[in-house]
């Protein structure tokens, strides 16, 4: 494996219809690495994918694949010559072609025997060896997505791009296919970029995640790095449910907030007297009978393993607390809240 990244985006700016979509986008991807561009609708995720694929020309910046520039102003390699595969949201299978012909469609330079061998290999890879002569309308949504993946992988691309590939599937099937696709890509050693707005999908499939807002990467890192060390409250909010509570650092290991004094096992490394905010997730909190800070239960959601309580704090903030099992409290009840955050997320106020 080369030390150089497989894919590099450097300061990419793109506009559509006179509106700026990508604003200095940049990141890199290594061989065999699976990355996800994660962000809300309209943040530029799909535009970034289209710029990598060659469907959109950048106004400024450079896209390089395996050390070779494939997109820069005035010099753009056509999509079909990039060695990049794509899996689309709507599968984009040809309805009049059999599964075998769909998979072999892009193998224009292969002989008949090579196409037959490639189809057999890909169908075995995606677990659909008995569907070679079937047509797309005879397949389930999950099977169609597997065939779309097989077709994209048949030409042995350096890089696979996936635009919300599971959005048309139900939750359980999405999770199953995410795990299957990750296994297939890792066995094949193919790098991939997934576009999604689903945090769980990104965590399941990706080695690296780039959280995007307003056409820029706000933070790039592993799922663990982003979840436990978000760079900003905005990234923390997008990755998980939670509430930002203001406080004052009173000592190196404690914080005074509307929920009372919060003490931590490790130092905060913030100067005493500093105004900060702490991001509290539902599992960082516990309901208790007695407390200095009394909150009112406004709503209760039974979620099976957990019961999620929606609270209003003494200063009117909304707070969510997850308790294991069946709820022991009622709507309208007043309760205390104990903070038990093992890895406190502290941000400058």
Secondary structure, 3 states (H helix, E strand, C coil): CCCCCCEEEEEEEEEECCEEEEEEEEEEECCCCEEEEEECCCCCHHHHHHHHHCCCCCCEEEEEECCEEEEECCEECCHHHCCEEEECCCCCCCCCCEHHHHHHCCCCCCCHHHHHHHHHHHHHHCCCHHHCCCEHHHCCHHHHHHHHHHHHHHCCCCEEEEECCCCCCCHHHHHHHHHHHHHHHHHHCCEEEEEECCHHHHHHHCCEEEEEECCEEEEEECHHHHHHCCCCHHHHHHHCCCEEEEEEEEECCEEEECCEEEECCCCCCCCCCCEEEEEECHHHEEEECCCCCEEEEEEEEECCCEEEEEEECCCCCEEEEEEECCCCCCCCCEEEEEECCCCCEEEEC
